[in-house]
Amino acid sequence: MLNLTEHNSQKIIDLAVIVVCYNSEKTIRRCLDSIANQSCIPAELIIIDGASSDNTLSIVSDFHALTTLVLSETDEGIYYAMNKGISLVTSNFFMFLNSDDYFKDSSSLKQYEIALNDPKVDLLFSNIRYVDDGKVTRVWDYHDAIGDTCVATRIPHPGAIVRKSVVQKVGYFNTDFKIAADFDYFLRILQQRITYKHINYYTVDMEVGGASDGNILSIIKQNIEILRSVKLNGYGLLHMVHFLFDRLRFKLSQKV
């Protein structure tokens, strides 16, 4: 667990933050600084590194008092790395923070504190902001929706916290998906009739340029994978049409 003597002025919450990285020397310090500066810090900080060849691990070592586990080895992609991270969690809740993303301010994790103590809540998620060189280019605000597929498409991967016991019901990320495994994961979680809660606060700034962000080809690939997930999880054609219209409407609402 966390070295309490070096962080005795900050409250520790029952949460594991998993940071997946690979050759992230340009951004990893900003990411880890944003965790270290929280008024509430996680009980676990797990670093899953894909055998970086730059200074990533050297920078991570500067945060030795904050990290509980660092694993550096080659893997087959980001969702494989994320699954490794989940398997190592001992806290009751976990979340991911990409190495080029960071908590918006020092009170980001505090926003979840009350809800984390609610034994009925299995999934928490917040709003996030897309940033490009420090400038906010788009916002992701949650809007109420009807149906698991429509709710799943509204949950941002950064800023979402999952109860570890849910993994026993739904398993891990489906690594057959290369871009939309997070959507598929949230959809499978919601199908379990779990209780979720939205935190109406911007907790994470997400750097533009991720696997599902940006160019038209990646957007097309992502939507093809999402429709495949919808079908694999038992939904028919009429539901897919309704879902596509709802997804388009939600995406158009993501403006600064």
N, C-alpha and C positions, 0 to 999 in steps of 0.2 A: 504494500500500500504506500501511499504518499508519505514523504518525509515531513512529518508534522513540525519539527523544530524549525524548519526553514520557511514555513508558511503559516505560522501560528496566528497571524492577524487575519487570515482569510478562513471563511467557513468552508468546510469540505462537504460536498453533497454526494449522494449515492449514485454516481454516474461514471461511466467510462467514456472518454472521448478517444476515438480511434482516428489517427492521422495516417493516411496512405500517401506515400511519396516515392518519387524516383527522379533523381537528378534535379532536385528542387532547391538548389542553393540560393536562387534569386528570391524565393518567396517563403521558405520554411521558417526563417527567423520571425518574419511578420506574423505568420500563423501562430507560432508557439508563444510569442510575446503576447498575443491577444488572449491566449489561455492563461498565461501567468498573471496577467493584469486583472483577471476577473475578481469581483468581490466574493463570489462563491466559486471555488475551484473543484474540479472533478476528483473523485477518489482514485481514479485510474487515468493515466494518459498512456495509450498504447501506440507505438510508432511501428508501422509496417512499411518497410523500405524494400524496394525491388532491386537490391544490390547496386545502389548508386555508385557512379564512378567519379562524381564531383565532390564538393565539400559538404554535401547534405548531412552526412553522419557526424562530421566534425561540428557543425552548427547544432545538431541535435544534442551532442554531448554537453554543450553549454547549459542545457536545461536538465541536467542529471537529477536535480532535486525535485523536479516536477514529473519526470517520466517514471513510469513503473515498469515498463517493458519496451525494449527495442529489438525488433526482429528484422534482420536484413538478409534477404535471399532472393534469388530469381523466382518469378512466378509467371503465370500465363495471362495476366491482365488484371485490370483494376478490380473486377468483381471477385476474382480468385483471392486477391489481397484482402479485400473487405471481408470475405468469408473467414479467412485466417484470423482477422482481427476479432470478429464476433466470437469465434471458438475460444479465444483467450480471455474473454471478459469474465470477471467474477462479481462485478457490481450488479445491482438489480436492473439498471438501465444502461443503455449505450446509445451513442450517436457518432456520426462521422463529421469530420471537418477536413475538407480537402487541403492539401498543402499550399495551394495558392489562394485559399479563402481565409477569412479571419472573422472573429467576433466583432460586431460593429462598435461596441463600447464595453466598458468594464462591468456593466450590469446585465449583459445578455443572458448569462446562465442563471442569474438571480430570478429572471422572469419565469423560469420553470420550477422554482423551488417549492412553492405551495402545492402545485399539481403533482410533483414527484412523490409527495407524501400521501396522495390519495390512492388507496389500495385498489380502487375500481378502474383507474386509468392505465391503459396499456400502450397508448400511442399519443405523443405530444408533437405538435409542430407549430412553427411560427411563420412570420413573413420574412422574406429576404430581399436584398437589393443586389442587382447586377452592377458591377463597377468596371470601369476601364481607365486605368492609370489614375485612380482616385476619384473619378467622376461617375456619378450614378447615371446609368444609361437606361435602366429599366427596373421596375419593382415587381415583386411577386407577392400579391396580397391574396389571402384566402377569401373565397366567397362561398357561401353555403351552396350545396348541391344535393341532388337526389340521386341515389344509386351509388354503389361501390366504385364503379369505373370512373364516374364523374368526380367523386371525392378523391380517388387515387391520383388523378391527373392534376389536382390542386395542391398536393402535398410536395413541398420542395425537399429534395434529398438532404441538402445542408439545412440545419435547423430542425430536423425531425429526431425525436428521441423514442426509442422502442424499449419496452420491458423485456428483459432477457428471457423470461419464461415463455414469451410468445414464440421464440425460436423452436421450442419443443413441438409447437403446433404446425408451423409453416415451413420449418427448415431454413435454408440459407438462400442467398441470391442464386437465381438460375443463370449459370454461366453460359448457357446457349445464347443468351441475349448479350450483345456487345455494347449497346447504348441505353436500352430501356429496361434493364434488370431492376432498377429502383422502382419504376412504375409497377412492374410485375410483382415485386415484393410487397409493396404497399397494398396492391389489390388483393393479394392472397391473405394479408393480415386482416384487411377489412372484411373479407368473406367469413372470418371466424367470429363475426358479431362482437368484436371487442369494443371497448369504450375508448373513444379518442377525444382529445381536447385541443382546440386551437388557441395559441397565445398570440394576441393581436399586438405584436411588437416586432420590429425589425431586429433580428438577432445576429444575422450573418451577412457580410458583404462577400459576394461571390464574383471572382474575377472572370470576365468573359473569356471564351475560348475553350470551354470544356468539350468533351466528346459529343454532347448532345446540343451544343450551342453554336450559333454562327451561320455557316454557309448552308445553302439550300440543299445540297446533297446530304449533309448530316441530318437536317430536319426531316427530309424524306425518309431516310433510313430509320430514324427514330420512330416516326409515325407508323412505318411498316411493322416494326418490332412491337409497338404498342398494340396495333390491331391483332397481331399474332398472339400476344398475351391475352387479349380480351377473348379471342376465340378459344385458346387453350384452357382458359378458366371457365368455359361453359356458357358463353353468351352468344346469342344468335345474330343474324344479319340486321334485323330491325333495331336491335339494341346498339349495334355498331354504328348505324347511321345516326341515331340520336346522339351517341357518344361523340362522334366526329363533329357534329354541329356545336355541341356543348364545349368541346375542347377548343374549337376555333374561336368561339365567343369569349372563352376564358383567356386565351392567348392575346386577343385584341385588347383586353382590359389591362394588360400588363404594361402600362405606360408610366413615365415619370410624372 
